[in-house]
Amino acid sequence: MIYQRRTSRRAAQVARSQLAVRLGLAIYSSLCAAILLRTAILIFQFPDTVWTARWIVLASYPIVLPFRLVPAANRAVLGGATLADVTALLVLFAIPLLLIGRRSRSTAG
């Protein structure tokens, strides 16, 4: 009976861990999609009359906001995309590289 209790605790811990990883991946993928769409809209210079383009640019503005505080962040780099937009895109897509590089190495015996 004690053995079953330990197993159920372990199973609950694994389930919570999997939930956290899945939730983190969902948030990360939505941030990447938003910034990728924003950058594409700005590079191809969609007009403001396209309501979906305007909505995506406005909704993704909080992601780019920290990068707009850097000097020269408003400089256009590609089409209508600024340095802040391109930097946000590159930083978001570089995060998995950092996580892979920091993976702990298991030592065998």
C-alpha positions in Angstrom: 0.0 0.0 0.0 2.9 2.4 0.8 4.4 1.4 -2.5 1.3 2.5 -4.4 1.2 5.9 -2.7 4.8 6.6 -3.8 4.0 5.6 -7.3 0.9 7.8 -7.5 2.9 10.7 -6.1 5.6 10.2 -8.7 3.0 9.9 -11.5 1.4 13.2 -10.3 4.7 14.9 -10.3 5.5 13.7 -13.8 2.1 14.8 -15.0 2.6 18.3 -13.6 6.0 18.5 -15.1 4.7 17.5 -18.6 1.9 20.1 -18.2 4.5 22.8 -17.5 6.6 21.9 -20.4 3.6 21.8 -22.8 2.3 25.1 -21.5 5.8 26.6 -21.9 6.1 25.3 -25.5 2.6 26.6 -26.4 3.4 30.1 -25.1 6.8 30.1 -26.8 5.4 29.0 -30.1 2.6 31.6 -30.0 5.2 34.3 -29.3 7.3 33.1 -32.2 4.4 33.0 -34.5 3.3 36.6 -33.5 6.7 38.1 -34.0 7.3 36.2 -37.3 3.9 37.5 -38.7 4.7 41.0 -37.4 8.1 41.0 -39.1 6.6 39.6 -42.4 3.9 42.2 -42.4 6.3 45.0 -41.9 8.9 43.7 -44.4 6.2 43.4 -47.1 4.7 46.7 -46.0 1.1 45.7 -45.9 -1.2 48.8 -45.8 -3.0 49.8 -42.6 -6.3 49.3 -44.3 -5.9 45.5 -44.0 -7.4 45.0 -40.5 -5.8 41.7 -39.8 -2.3 43.1 -40.5 -3.0 46.1 -38.3 -4.4 43.8 -35.5 -1.3 41.5 -35.6 1.1 44.5 -35.5 -0.8 46.1 -32.6 -1.1 42.8 -30.7 2.6 42.0 -31.0 3.8 45.4 -30.0 4.4 44.5 -26.4 6.8 41.8 -27.5 8.9 44.4 -29.4 8.6 47.2 -26.8 11.7 46.3 -24.8 13.8 46.4 -27.9 12.4 49.8 -28.9 14.1 51.3 -25.8 17.6 50.7 -27.4 19.1 53.7 -29.3 18.6 53.5 -33.1 15.8 50.9 -32.7 13.5 52.9 -35.0 15.9 52.6 -37.9 14.3 50.7 -40.9 16.3 47.6 -41.8 14.1 45.6 -44.2 11.2 47.3 -45.8 9.1 48.7 -43.0 10.7 46.4 -40.3 12.8 48.3 -37.8 15.9 47.1 -36.0 13.8 46.4 -32.9 11.5 44.1 -34.9 14.3 42.1 -36.5 16.2 41.9 -33.1 13.1 40.6 -31.4 12.7 38.0 -34.1 16.3 36.9 -33.8 16.3 36.7 -30.0 13.1 34.7 -29.9 14.4 32.2 -32.4 17.8 32.0 -30.6 16.3 30.9 -27.3 16.2 27.2 -28.2 19.9 27.3 -29.2 20.7 28.6 -25.7 18.7 25.9 -24.0 20.3 23.2 -26.1 23.7 24.5 -25.3 23.1 24.5 -21.6 21.7 20.9 -21.5 23.4 19.0 -18.7 25.6 16.2 -19.6 25.0 12.9 -18.0 28.1 11.0 -16.8 28.3 7.3 -17.1 29.6 5.7 -14.0 
